[in-house]
Amino acid sequence: MRQSRLMSLVESVANMIVGYSVAVVTQILIFPIFGLHTTLAQNLKMGAVFTVVSIVRSFALRRCFEAMRGKQ
């Protein structure tokens, strides 16, 4: 069974929200262990950067694998 475009969009948005939340919470919990003290605003901004990097990485990998699949 194929996934509809709408459900693909919903999955992508949910993945982005969960990824962003995990990044921010992880930073809040882990940074102090390493002596890094940041404000909530800084954590939110860094989480956004990590989320954008993750989206670009995921897209690039998906396109590479799709290209490999097309050559078979």
N, C-alpha and C positions, 0 to 999 in steps of 0.2 A: 504494500500500500504506500502510495506516495504522499508526501507532506504538501499541503497547499502553500501557496506563497504567503498567505496571511499568517498561517501557523509558523512558517519559517521566520517571518518578521517577529512574531511574538516570542519565539524561542531565542532569537538573537538579542532582543531587547532584555528579556529575562536574564540571559547569560551576562550581558553587560552590567545590569544592575547588581547581580550577585557578585560578579568579579570586582566591581568597584567597592561594594560593601566589604568584601573579604579583604581587599587591599587596605582599606582605611582601618578596619578593626585590627588587622595584623600589625600595621604600623604603630597604632596606639599601644598595643601590647608588647611589641618586640623592641621598638626603638629605645625605650628607657633601659632595657637590659644592656644595651650597648652604649649607654651614656648619651644618647641623642634625645634631646628634649624639644619637642615641637608643639606648636599650638594646633588647635583643632582645624583652623583655617589652613595652616600649612599641610596638615595631613590630608585634608580634602583636596587641595591642589595637587599634591603628589599622587594621590589616588587617581585623580583625573588623568594625569600624565601617564601613569602606568596602564590605565584602562585604554587610552588611545594607542599606546605602544602594543598592547595585547590585541586590539582590534586589527591593527595593521599587520602584525605577525600572523594572526589567524587567517586573514584574507590572503596574504602572500602564500602561506602554506597550502591553503585550499586550492588556489589557482595553480600552484606547482603540481599538486597531486592530480588535479583535473587534467592538466597538460600531459602528465605521464599516462593517465588512463586513456586519453585520446590517441596516444601513439601505439597502444596495444591493439 
